Amino acid sequence: MCTPAGQDEYFLRVGDRVDGPTSPPPALTDEEQAERRDRAAALAAEYRAELLVP
């Protein structure tokens, strides 16, 4: 369940599809990981998300 509604689209736009819930995560280069973080940050406001960095 994702709340607010539409939050699931955020994850679809930021992440990478896998074959199923038991599939391993994709192996990403450092550059690919940085691109995903940048994309997540750029889309956060549109989806009312807040990124908390340790």
PyMOL Python script that loads the backbone (N, CA, C, O; Angstrom):
from pymol import cmd

cmd.read_pdbstr("""\
ATOM      1  N   MET A   1       0.843  -1.161   0.000  1.00  0.00           N
ATOM      2  CA  MET A   1       0.000   0.000   0.000  1.00  0.00           C
ATOM      3  C   MET A   1       0.894   1.230   0.000  1.00  0.00           C
ATOM      4  O   MET A   1       1.879   1.303   0.734  1.00  0.00           O
ATOM      5  N   CYS A   2       0.539   2.170  -0.817  1.00  0.00           N
ATOM      6  CA  CYS A   2       1.257   3.440  -0.862  1.00  0.00           C
ATOM      7  C   CYS A   2       0.285   4.569  -0.567  1.00  0.00           C
ATOM      8  O   CYS A   2      -0.797   4.642  -1.150  1.00  0.00           O
ATOM      9  N   THR A   3       0.675   5.434   0.330  1.00  0.00           N
ATOM     10  CA  THR A   3      -0.111   6.623   0.577  1.00  0.00           C
ATOM     11  C   THR A   3       0.825   7.812   0.580  1.00  0.00           C
ATOM     12  O   THR A   3       1.933   7.691   1.103  1.00  0.00           O
ATOM     13  N   PRO A   4       0.462   8.918   0.046  1.00  0.00           N
ATOM     14  CA  PRO A   4      -0.808   9.186  -0.607  1.00  0.00           C
ATOM     15  C   PRO A   4      -0.904   8.461  -1.949  1.00  0.00           C
ATOM     16  O   PRO A   4       0.081   7.938  -2.469  1.00  0.00           O
ATOM     17  N   ALA A   5      -2.118   8.448  -2.490  1.00  0.00           N
ATOM     18  CA  ALA A   5      -2.345   7.787  -3.774  1.00  0.00           C
ATOM     19  C   ALA A   5      -1.376   8.330  -4.815  1.00  0.00           C
ATOM     20  O   ALA A   5      -1.090   9.527  -4.846  1.00  0.00           O
ATOM     21  N   GLY A   6      -0.874   7.444  -5.666  1.00  0.00           N
ATOM     22  CA  GLY A   6       0.071   7.839  -6.709  1.00  0.00           C
ATOM     23  C   GLY A   6       1.514   7.653  -6.317  1.00  0.00           C
ATOM     24  O   GLY A   6       2.404   7.743  -7.163  1.00  0.00           O
ATOM     25  N   GLN A   7       1.764   7.393  -5.041  1.00  0.00           N
ATOM     26  CA  GLN A   7       3.142   7.208  -4.583  1.00  0.00           C
ATOM     27  C   GLN A   7       3.807   6.033  -5.292  1.00  0.00           C
ATOM     28  O   GLN A   7       5.021   6.037  -5.494  1.00  0.00           O
ATOM     29  N   ASP A   8       3.022   5.033  -5.669  1.00  0.00           N
ATOM     30  CA  ASP A   8       3.577   3.885  -6.382  1.00  0.00           C
ATOM     31  C   ASP A   8       4.201   4.309  -7.707  1.00  0.00           C
ATOM     32  O   ASP A   8       5.190   3.716  -8.139  1.00  0.00           O
ATOM     33  N   GLU A   9       3.638   5.327  -8.359  1.00  0.00           N
ATOM     34  CA  GLU A   9       4.201   5.818  -9.620  1.00  0.00           C
ATOM     35  C   GLU A   9       5.588   6.398  -9.404  1.00  0.00           C
ATOM     36  O   GLU A   9       6.458   6.277 -10.267  1.00  0.00           O
ATOM     37  N   TYR A  10       5.794   7.023  -8.262  1.00  0.00           N
ATOM     38  CA  TYR A  10       7.107   7.583  -7.926  1.00  0.00           C
ATOM     39  C   TYR A  10       8.168   6.479  -7.966  1.00  0.00           C
ATOM     40  O   TYR A  10       9.225   6.639  -8.575  1.00  0.00           O
ATOM     41  N   PHE A  11       7.867   5.369  -7.312  1.00  0.00           N
ATOM     42  CA  PHE A  11       8.831   4.273  -7.270  1.00  0.00           C
ATOM     43  C   PHE A  11       9.034   3.637  -8.635  1.00  0.00           C
ATOM     44  O   PHE A  11      10.136   3.189  -8.953  1.00  0.00           O
ATOM     45  N   LEU A  12       7.991   3.593  -9.439  1.00  0.00           N
ATOM     46  CA  LEU A  12       8.135   3.067 -10.803  1.00  0.00           C
ATOM     47  C   LEU A  12       9.031   3.967 -11.643  1.00  0.00           C
ATOM     48  O   LEU A  12       9.798   3.477 -12.471  1.00  0.00           O
ATOM     49  N   ARG A  13       8.943   5.271 -11.441  1.00  0.00           N
ATOM     50  CA  ARG A  13       9.749   6.214 -12.213  1.00  0.00           C
ATOM     51  C   ARG A  13      11.192   6.293 -11.731  1.00  0.00           C
ATOM     52  O   ARG A  13      12.093   6.611 -12.507  1.00  0.00           O
ATOM     53  N   VAL A  14      11.410   6.005 -10.456  1.00  0.00           N
ATOM     54  CA  VAL A  14      12.752   6.113  -9.878  1.00  0.00           C
ATOM     55  C   VAL A  14      13.520   4.799  -9.985  1.00  0.00           C
ATOM     56  O   VAL A  14      14.717   4.797 -10.275  1.00  0.00           O
ATOM     57  N   GLY A  15      12.836   3.692  -9.753  1.00  0.00           N
ATOM     58  CA  GLY A  15      13.516   2.407  -9.628  1.00  0.00           C
ATOM     59  C   GLY A  15      13.655   1.630 -10.926  1.00  0.00           C
ATOM     60  O   GLY A  15      13.387   2.130 -12.019  1.00  0.00           O
ATOM     61  N   ASP A  16      14.078   0.407 -10.762  1.00  0.00           N
ATOM     62  CA  ASP A  16      14.260  -0.519 -11.879  1.00  0.00           C
ATOM     63  C   ASP A  16      13.367  -1.734 -11.655  1.00  0.00           C
ATOM     64  O   ASP A  16      13.285  -2.264 -10.547  1.00  0.00           O
ATOM     65  N   ARG A  17      12.711  -2.160 -12.704  1.00  0.00           N
ATOM     66  CA  ARG A  17      11.849  -3.336 -12.596  1.00  0.00           C
ATOM     67  C   ARG A  17      12.691  -4.598 -12.409  1.00  0.00           C
ATOM     68  O   ARG A  17      13.778  -4.734 -12.972  1.00  0.00           O
ATOM     69  N   VAL A  18      12.164  -5.500 -11.613  1.00  0.00           N
ATOM     70  CA  VAL A  18      12.775  -6.812 -11.412  1.00  0.00           C
ATOM     71  C   VAL A  18      11.729  -7.868 -11.740  1.00  0.00           C
ATOM     72  O   VAL A  18      10.545  -7.557 -11.869  1.00  0.00           O
ATOM     73  N   ASP A  19      12.168  -9.117 -11.876  1.00  0.00           N
ATOM     74  CA  ASP A  19      11.260 -10.187 -12.283  1.00  0.00           C
ATOM     75  C   ASP A  19      10.220 -10.537 -11.224  1.00  0.00           C
ATOM     76  O   ASP A  19       9.119 -10.970 -11.565  1.00  0.00           O
ATOM     77  N   GLY A  20      10.544 -10.361  -9.963  1.00  0.00           N
ATOM     78  CA  GLY A  20       9.605 -10.719  -8.907  1.00  0.00           C
ATOM     79  C   GLY A  20      10.120 -10.338  -7.544  1.00  0.00           C
ATOM     80  O   GLY A  20      11.229  -9.819  -7.420  1.00  0.00           O
ATOM     81  N   PRO A  21       9.323 -10.592  -6.507  1.00  0.00           N
ATOM     82  CA  PRO A  21       9.697 -10.174  -5.158  1.00  0.00           C
ATOM     83  C   PRO A  21      10.929 -10.878  -4.599  1.00  0.00           C
ATOM     84  O   PRO A  21      11.541 -10.380  -3.654  1.00  0.00           O
ATOM     85  N   THR A  22      11.300 -12.011  -5.157  1.00  0.00           N
ATOM     86  CA  THR A  22      12.485 -12.705  -4.658  1.00  0.00           C
ATOM     87  C   THR A  22      13.699 -12.500  -5.560  1.00  0.00           C
ATOM     88  O   THR A  22      14.761 -13.072  -5.318  1.00  0.00           O
ATOM     89  N   SER A  23      13.538 -11.682  -6.601  1.00  0.00           N
ATOM     90  CA  SER A  23      14.657 -11.407  -7.513  1.00  0.00           C
ATOM     91  C   SER A  23      15.691 -10.537  -6.814  1.00  0.00           C
ATOM     92  O   SER A  23      15.343  -9.684  -5.998  1.00  0.00           O
ATOM     93  N   PRO A  24      16.959 -10.752  -7.134  1.00  0.00           N
ATOM     94  CA  PRO A  24      17.993  -9.897  -6.542  1.00  0.00           C
ATOM     95  C   PRO A  24      17.906  -8.493  -7.123  1.00  0.00           C
ATOM     96  O   PRO A  24      17.399  -8.316  -8.230  1.00  0.00           O
ATOM     97  N   PRO A  25      18.390  -7.497  -6.398  1.00  0.00           N
ATOM     98  CA  PRO A  25      18.394  -6.140  -6.944  1.00  0.00           C
ATOM     99  C   PRO A  25      19.348  -6.062  -8.128  1.00  0.00           C
ATOM    100  O   PRO A  25      20.302  -6.834  -8.215  1.00  0.00           O
ATOM    101  N   PRO A  26      19.091  -5.131  -9.035  1.00  0.00           N
ATOM    102  CA  PRO A  26      19.995  -4.995 -10.181  1.00  0.00           C
ATOM    103  C   PRO A  26      21.376  -4.522  -9.725  1.00  0.00           C
ATOM    104  O   PRO A  26      21.500  -3.758  -8.767  1.00  0.00           O
ATOM    105  N   ALA A  27      22.396  -4.983 -10.417  1.00  0.00           N
ATOM    106  CA  ALA A  27      23.762  -4.538 -10.127  1.00  0.00           C
ATOM    107  C   ALA A  27      23.970  -3.217 -10.857  1.00  0.00           C
ATOM    108  O   ALA A  27      24.006  -3.184 -12.087  1.00  0.00           O
ATOM    109  N   LEU A  28      24.106  -2.129 -10.103  1.00  0.00           N
ATOM    110  CA  LEU A  28      24.253  -0.803 -10.689  1.00  0.00           C
ATOM    111  C   LEU A  28      25.646  -0.264 -10.424  1.00  0.00           C
ATOM    112  O   LEU A  28      26.227  -0.492  -9.363  1.00  0.00           O
ATOM    113  N   THR A  29      26.171   0.451 -11.402  1.00  0.00           N
ATOM    114  CA  THR A  29      27.453   1.128 -11.210  1.00  0.00           C
ATOM    115  C   THR A  29      27.234   2.321 -10.279  1.00  0.00           C
ATOM    116  O   THR A  29      26.096   2.701 -10.002  1.00  0.00           O
ATOM    117  N   ASP A  30      28.319   2.900  -9.807  1.00  0.00           N
ATOM    118  CA  ASP A  30      28.216   4.093  -8.966  1.00  0.00           C
ATOM    119  C   ASP A  30      27.498   5.213  -9.709  1.00  0.00           C
ATOM    120  O   ASP A  30      26.708   5.949  -9.118  1.00  0.00           O
ATOM    121  N   GLU A  31      27.770   5.341 -10.998  1.00  0.00           N
ATOM    122  CA  GLU A  31      27.129   6.376 -11.804  1.00  0.00           C
ATOM    123  C   GLU A  31      25.624   6.125 -11.931  1.00  0.00           C
ATOM    124  O   GLU A  31      24.829   7.062 -11.869  1.00  0.00           O
ATOM    125  N   GLU A  32      25.240   4.875 -12.106  1.00  0.00           N
ATOM    126  CA  GLU A  32      23.818   4.538 -12.202  1.00  0.00           C
ATOM    127  C   GLU A  32      23.108   4.790 -10.873  1.00  0.00           C
ATOM    128  O   GLU A  32      21.974   5.269 -10.855  1.00  0.00           O
ATOM    129  N   GLN A  33      23.770   4.468  -9.765  1.00  0.00           N
ATOM    130  CA  GLN A  33      23.184   4.741  -8.454  1.00  0.00           C
ATOM    131  C   GLN A  33      22.998   6.242  -8.250  1.00  0.00           C
ATOM    132  O   GLN A  33      21.963   6.681  -7.748  1.00  0.00           O
ATOM    133  N   ALA A  34      23.995   7.020  -8.637  1.00  0.00           N
ATOM    134  CA  ALA A  34      23.907   8.478  -8.511  1.00  0.00           C
ATOM    135  C   ALA A  34      22.765   9.014  -9.375  1.00  0.00           C
ATOM    136  O   ALA A  34      22.054   9.928  -8.957  1.00  0.00           O
ATOM    137  N   GLU A  35      22.586   8.466 -10.556  1.00  0.00           N
ATOM    138  CA  GLU A  35      21.500   8.898 -11.431  1.00  0.00           C
ATOM    139  C   GLU A  35      20.152   8.606 -10.798  1.00  0.00           C
ATOM    140  O   GLU A  35      19.243   9.430 -10.894  1.00  0.00           O
ATOM    141  N   ARG A  36      19.995   7.458 -10.155  1.00  0.00           N
ATOM    142  CA  ARG A  36      18.736   7.110  -9.484  1.00  0.00           C
ATOM    143  C   ARG A  36      18.472   8.064  -8.326  1.00  0.00           C
ATOM    144  O   ARG A  36      17.338   8.504  -8.131  1.00  0.00           O
ATOM    145  N   ARG A  37      19.517   8.390  -7.551  1.00  0.00           N
ATOM    146  CA  ARG A  37      19.354   9.337  -6.440  1.00  0.00           C
ATOM    147  C   ARG A  37      18.949  10.712  -6.959  1.00  0.00           C
ATOM    148  O   ARG A  37      18.072  11.363  -6.392  1.00  0.00           O
ATOM    149  N   ASP A  38      19.589  11.149  -8.034  1.00  0.00           N
ATOM    150  CA  ASP A  38      19.251  12.452  -8.615  1.00  0.00           C
ATOM    151  C   ASP A  38      17.820  12.460  -9.135  1.00  0.00           C
ATOM    152  O   ASP A  38      17.098  13.441  -8.957  1.00  0.00           O
ATOM    153  N   ARG A  39      17.412  11.381  -9.772  1.00  0.00           N
ATOM    154  CA  ARG A  39      16.041  11.279 -10.291  1.00  0.00           C
ATOM    155  C   ARG A  39      15.038  11.291  -9.142  1.00  0.00           C
ATOM    156  O   ARG A  39      14.002  11.951  -9.221  1.00  0.00           O
ATOM    157  N   ALA A  40      15.352  10.556  -8.069  1.00  0.00           N
ATOM    158  CA  ALA A  40      14.467  10.527  -6.905  1.00  0.00           C
ATOM    159  C   ALA A  40      14.310  11.922  -6.310  1.00  0.00           C
ATOM    160  O   ALA A  40      13.201  12.330  -5.965  1.00  0.00           O
ATOM    161  N   ALA A  41      15.400  12.646  -6.192  1.00  0.00           N
ATOM    162  CA  ALA A  41      15.351  13.997  -5.634  1.00  0.00           C
ATOM    163  C   ALA A  41      14.568  14.942  -6.540  1.00  0.00           C
ATOM    164  O   ALA A  41      13.799  15.774  -6.058  1.00  0.00           O
ATOM    165  N   ALA A  42      14.762  14.814  -7.842  1.00  0.00           N
ATOM    166  CA  ALA A  42      14.080  15.692  -8.787  1.00  0.00           C
ATOM    167  C   ALA A  42      12.570  15.464  -8.793  1.00  0.00           C
ATOM    168  O   ALA A  42      11.808  16.407  -9.003  1.00  0.00           O
ATOM    169  N   LEU A  43      12.129  14.236  -8.568  1.00  0.00           N
ATOM    170  CA  LEU A  43      10.710  13.899  -8.606  1.00  0.00           C
ATOM    171  C   LEU A  43      10.027  14.003  -7.248  1.00  0.00           C
ATOM    172  O   LEU A  43       8.800  13.932  -7.174  1.00  0.00           O
ATOM    173  N   ALA A  44      10.784  14.168  -6.187  1.00  0.00           N
ATOM    174  CA  ALA A  44      10.234  14.111  -4.831  1.00  0.00           C
ATOM    175  C   ALA A  44       9.095  15.096  -4.620  1.00  0.00           C
ATOM    176  O   ALA A  44       8.040  14.705  -4.122  1.00  0.00           O
ATOM    177  N   ALA A  45       9.272  16.341  -4.976  1.00  0.00           N
ATOM    178  CA  ALA A  45       8.239  17.344  -4.736  1.00  0.00           C
ATOM    179  C   ALA A  45       6.957  17.018  -5.494  1.00  0.00           C
ATOM    180  O   ALA A  45       5.857  17.202  -4.974  1.00  0.00           O
ATOM    181  N   GLU A  46       7.104  16.534  -6.721  1.00  0.00           N
ATOM    182  CA  GLU A  46       5.941  16.191  -7.539  1.00  0.00           C
ATOM    183  C   GLU A  46       5.075  15.119  -6.872  1.00  0.00           C
ATOM    184  O   GLU A  46       3.854  15.114  -7.028  1.00  0.00           O
ATOM    185  N   TYR A  47       5.715  14.215  -6.130  1.00  0.00           N
ATOM    186  CA  TYR A  47       5.000  13.114  -5.483  1.00  0.00           C
ATOM    187  C   TYR A  47       4.866  13.307  -3.972  1.00  0.00           C
ATOM    188  O   TYR A  47       4.566  12.359  -3.247  1.00  0.00           O
ATOM    189  N   ARG A  48       5.086  14.523  -3.506  1.00  0.00           N
ATOM    190  CA  ARG A  48       4.974  14.865  -2.088  1.00  0.00           C
ATOM    191  C   ARG A  48       5.808  13.942  -1.215  1.00  0.00           C
ATOM    192  O   ARG A  48       5.365  13.485  -0.161  1.00  0.00           O
ATOM    193  N   ALA A  49       7.021  13.679  -1.676  1.00  0.00           N
ATOM    194  CA  ALA A  49       7.957  12.826  -0.924  1.00  0.00           C
ATOM    195  C   ALA A  49       9.082  13.690  -0.365  1.00  0.00           C
ATOM    196  O   ALA A  49       9.435  14.722  -0.935  1.00  0.00           O
ATOM    197  N   GLU A  50       9.625  13.259   0.737  1.00  0.00           N
ATOM    198  CA  GLU A  50      10.757  13.941   1.347  1.00  0.00           C
ATOM    199  C   GLU A  50      11.880  12.927   1.506  1.00  0.00           C
ATOM    200  O   GLU A  50      11.683  11.857   2.081  1.00  0.00           O
ATOM    201  N   LEU A  51      13.049  13.265   0.999  1.00  0.00           N
ATOM    202  CA  LEU A  51      14.194  12.368   1.113  1.00  0.00           C
ATOM    203  C   LEU A  51      15.004  12.782   2.351  1.00  0.00           C
ATOM    204  O   LEU A  51      15.409  13.937   2.485  1.00  0.00           O
ATOM    205  N   LEU A  52      15.227  11.830   3.239  1.00  0.00           N
ATOM    206  CA  LEU A  52      16.006  12.063   4.442  1.00  0.00           C
ATOM    207  C   LEU A  52      17.357  11.398   4.283  1.00  0.00           C
ATOM    208  O   LEU A  52      17.447  10.186   4.089  1.00  0.00           O
ATOM    209  N   VAL A  53      18.391  12.191   4.367  1.00  0.00           N
ATOM    210  CA  VAL A  53      19.747  11.680   4.178  1.00  0.00           C
ATOM    211  C   VAL A  53      20.427  11.602   5.534  1.00  0.00           C
ATOM    212  O   VAL A  53      20.400  12.564   6.301  1.00  0.00           O
ATOM    213  N   PRO A  54      21.045  10.448   5.835  1.00  0.00           N
ATOM    214  CA  PRO A  54      21.700  10.318   7.147  1.00  0.00           C
ATOM    215  C   PRO A  54      22.876  11.255   7.292  1.00  0.00           C
ATOM    216  O   PRO A  54      23.530  11.267   8.335  1.00  0.00           O
TER     217      PRO A  54
END
""", "prot")
cmd.dss("prot")
cmd.show_as("cartoon", "prot")
cmd.util.cbc("prot")
cmd.orient("prot")
